[in-house]
Amino acid sequence: MENKHFSDAQLQTYYEKLLTDQRRVAAIEKIGGGKFADLEAKAIEEGWAVEKFHAEYQHRTMPDATQFQKTNTNVLKTSALEAIALSSGGCSSVYLESQFDEKT
């Protein structure tokens, strides 16, 4: 059996890559905190960058927009839009005050 010898430079490169990967794994585990173990495992196994994992994690933890209730969807009434149009068209404030109430 042949004995393989590695140079100091090769070993140094290997250890640097190993350390970089250990830091990547630690960062993924820190961000994920075990909340989505399947996502953490996939990111680690597939060699995802920490930034990619963080984006996917944020996507999963983002609240579902469909759960929020719509409130006051008709904010501007037709009369308010009409008053805005007349005002921007140059109608006098005296005329506008005579045609619309204070709420408009």
LINTAFEN-V658635 format. One record per run of one state. SS is the DSSP state (hx for helix, st for strand, lp for the rest). FROM is the first residue (numbers start at 0). TO is the last residue. If there is no record, write none. Layout:
# LINTAFEN-V658635
ss={SS	SS}
from={FROM	FROM}
to={TO	TO}
This chain:
# LINTAFEN-V658635
ss={lp	hx	lp	hx	lp	hx	lp	hx	lp	hx	lp	hx	lp}
from={0	7	32	36	45	49	61	64	67	77	88	92	99}
to={6	31	35	44	48	60	63	66	76	87	91	98	103}
